[in-house]
Amino acid sequence: DLPGLAVHAAIDGYDYFSALGWQNAVTESPLRRDHVFHMASVTKLFVGTSILKLKEKGLLILDEKVTEYLPQFRMADQRYRQITLRHLLTHTSGMPDVKDYHWESPETDSDALMRYVLSPEVTESQLLWEPGQSRFAYSNMGYEVLGAVIAAVSGKTFEDYVEGNIFIPLRMVDSDLLTFRRNMENVCAPHEKDQDNHFLVVKCFPYNRSHGPSSTLTSTLADMALWAKAVLDKKILRPETLEEAFTVHAIVPNNKEGMCISWFRREQNGHVLYGHEGNDDGFRTSFWICPELKISITVCVNLSGAPVKRINREIFDIISP
């Protein structure tokens, strides 16, 4: 019932890869394990890690106000002055969500992200509640602001910082935040279904540099395996920083998962897992790790609404003790 399904699972140093179905169901182009998927909100894990790396370098403080690092940031609701980096990282700022990503008219220049942060959608917004109440409300808008903070503090574009401090050191050679510069022949086509349950290719690929920090990572199973191993082996952040990243700050109302710094926390079969889902037009992704068992699982599907989290959980049931 899916156009394409790609899976990586690792346990005890053994890596399993599989790709089934179509890269493009309309042309019946077979899916390969090295095809590139749009990872959607899994991007946020790289945003959180980038902020924590800047913290390790002494360049920012998580409990400092956002305006300290981004004086241009403002909202119609004057309580925005209370918002800290930690609030944004943990979706506890009270900021609303993005209403329209404008996939049909993507911006690709280096000023696109800051233009969005200074756009009326942000500057004329009201907070859902006062920041700092440990109340969860998922906000892609907040992560765009974090991307602008990364750029302001590092002196690089958001994309260049992530590439230079995560992708290149980990040799994630097939990962990119700038999809428009890719050879699209290697990228999976996004799909949806019509009323007769037939696969259709989505008209617009979900990319807009204005929303890079919330959404635009494209990657492969092999690169996500490198990322998972780096986190599990505590190679990308110091152990004490990673412990802070995995600390719960709020509870997600609909599923009772914990919200940590960019990572969600849940339990399954008596074990604790950390991860993130991705959901955009034509794609669903699910990435989870279990540090206790040194397990990582990545599930990618090129179809809107695919049950990737259920598949991820079922794989964990199979491979966990």
N, C-alpha and C positions, 0 to 999 in steps of 0.2 A: 504493500500500500504506500510505499515511498519511492520517489524517483531514484535516489541514491542514499546509501548509508555507509559511513566510514567510521571505523572504531579503532582506537588504540587502548590496550589495557596492559599494565605492567605490575608485576608482583615478584618480589625476591630476585630482582635483577633480570627477569625474563620479560621480553616485550612481545606482545601479540598485535599485529596489524591486520586489518581486513577492510576491503572496499567492495561493495556490491551495488549493482544497478547501473544507473546512468549519470554521467556528468551533465548531459543534456538529454532529457527524455524525448524531446521533440525530434531531434536529429539522431537519437539512439546512439550517442557517443558514450562508450563505456566509461565508468568511473574507475580511476586508478587511485592507489593509496597516496600517490604524490600530488594529486590534484589539490588546488587551493580552495579553502572554504572561507566565506565571510563568517567571522567569529562573533559578531555583534557585541553584546554586553560583557562577554569574557574580556574584552578590552579593558574593562575597569580594574581588573587585577593588575594590569601593567601600570595603570595610573596610580593606584595605591602604592605599589612597589616603588615607583619613581619618587613619590612624595617621601616615602620612608628612607630611600637612599639619600635624598637631599637632607633629611633630618639627621642621618648618620654623619653627614659631612658638616653638620652644624649650621646649615644655611637656612633652616626654618624650624619652627616649633609648632607641634600639632595643635596646641591649645591657644595659639595666637590668633587674633582676629584676621579674617581674610583680607580686610582693607589694609592691614599692615604691609602685605606683599602685593596687593593689587588695589592701589588707591582709587582707580577709576571705577571699581565695582560699586554698583548702587542698585537699590530697588525702591519702589514707591513706599513700601512698608519700612519705616525707619528702624524697625527691629533687626534689619539686615546687618546693622553695625555690630550685633552680638555674635554673628555667625563665625565660627572658627573652622580651621581646616579639618579638625576631627569631626565636627558636625557634618561637613560635606562628605567625608570619607565613609561615614557610617549611616548616611541617609537620615540623620536626625536634625537637620537644619530647619526643617519646615518649609523648604523651598518646593515649589510645584514642579511638575514635569514638563518636558518639551511637548508642544502641541502638534507641530508639523516639522518634519525633518527635511522637507523639500528635496527628496531624492530625485525628483524630476528635473531639478535645476541646481545641480551641485556646484559649489564654489571650490576652487582648487588652489587659490593663491594663499600665501603664508599669513595674510591678515584676516582670513575668513573667520578664524576662531575668535579673535578679539572683537571683530565686528558683531558676532553673535552675542558675546558677553555684554556688549554695550548696546544691543538692540532693544527695541521696546518690549519684546517678549520677556526679557529679563528686567529691564529698568522700570517697567510699569507693573511688575508682578507684586502680588501680596503674599506674605507668608501664610502657610496653613495654620501655624501656631508659633509660639515663641520658641526660639532655639534653646537647646540644652535640657529638654524634658525627657530625653531617651525615648521619644516617640518616633516610630519608623514611618517614613513616606518616601518611596523610591523616587529619586530625582535624577534623571539624566542631565537636567539643567545644571545641577550642582557639580556634576563631573566635568561639564564643559568649563566651568569656573576653575576647577582644580587644574585642568589642562593649561589654562591661561596663567595660573600661578606657577606651574612648572616652567613655563616659558619665561616668565618674568624673573624668577629666582635664578634659573640656570643661564640665562642669556642666549638660549637656543630656542628653536621652535619646539613645540611639544613633541612632534614626530622625531626630530633629530635627537632630542634627549633620550627618548625611549630606545631608538636605534643604537645610539652610541653607548648606552649604559646597560642595556639588557640584550637586545638582539645580537649585536656584534660579539660581546663577551661570551655569550652562550652559543654562538655559532648558529643562530636561528636564521639561516640564510634565505629561507623562503617565507619569512614573515615581514609584513609591511603594513604601515598605517596609511599609506598614500596609494590607494588602489588604482587611481587614474593612471599611474605610470607603469602598471603591470601589463604583461602580455596576457590578454584575457582568454587566450586559447587554453591556458593552464588553470583557469579559474572556473569553478562550478557555476553553472547557470542557476539562478534562483527560480523556484517553481511555486505555483499555487494550483488549486483545482477548480474546474468549472462546475456548473450545476449537475453535470453528468458524471462527475468524478474523474474526468480526464485531466492529465497534467498539462499546464500551460506555463510558458516561461514568463516570469514577471517582467513587465514593461521596463521598469527602471531598476538598475542595480542599486542596492542600498549603500550609497556613498555620498558624503558631503563633508568637506574638511571643516565646516562649521561645527560638526558634531563628532570630530575625531576622537576625543577622549571618552565619549560614552559608547562608541559604536564601531569604529572603522578598521579594527584589526582584521587582516586576512592572513591565514596561516595554513600549515599542513599538519597532518598527524605526527610526522617525524619531529617537527619543530615544537609542537605542544608536548611531546614526550621529553624533549630536552628541557623545556620549561618546568615540567612536573618534577623531573629528576633534580634540577637545581634547587627547587623549593624544598623537596624532601631531604636532600643532602645538606641543606642550610648553606648553600653556596652563593645565593644571590643577595641575602641579607644576613646580618649577624644573628646568632641564635636568640639573643635577648630582644632584638627588633622583631624577629619572626614571632616570638611569643607575644609581643605587644600586638602584632597584626592579627593574631588569632584570638584576641580577647573580645568577648561579647559586650556590645554597648547597647543593644536594643533587641527586642523580639519582634519577628515578622508576624503580624496578626493572623494572616490566613493559613499559615502552615507551622507556626511556632518555632521556625528556625531562628538561630541566633544571627545577628548582624554584627560582624567584626569590622576591621578596617579593610574594606573592599570585599572581603571573603564572607560568604554565608557559612554557617556551621549547622550541621544536623547529625543525628545519630541513626545508625542502622545496624542491626544484629549485635548490639552492644558495643559498637565501635563509633568513634567520632570522625566525621569527614568534613572537609572544608572545600568550597568550590563556588561556582557561578554558572548561571544559565545565560544563553544568548538567544534573543528573539528579534528578528527583523523581517522585512518583506522578503519572502523566499528562502529563508534560512532559519534553522534552529540548531543550537549547540549546547552541550552540557559537559562541563569539566569539573571533576572532583578528585581529591586526593585523600588518602587515609594515612597520616604520618605514622601512626602506631604500627600498621602492617606494611608500610612502604608500598602502598597500592596507589596507582593513578589510573583514571579512566577518562577518555575523551570520546564523545559521541557527536558526530556531525551529520546533519541531514539537509539537503537542499530543497526544503519544502516548508512553507508557512504552516505553523501549528503542529509540526511533528512531535510525537511524545518522547522527546530525547531524554528527559529526566527519568521517565519510567524505564526506558531501555538501560540507562546508566545504572539505576538501582538494581535491575535484574542481573546485569553483568556482575555487580558487586556481590549479589547473592551467590552467584556461581563460583567466583574466584576467592572469596574470603573464607577463612577457616570456620 
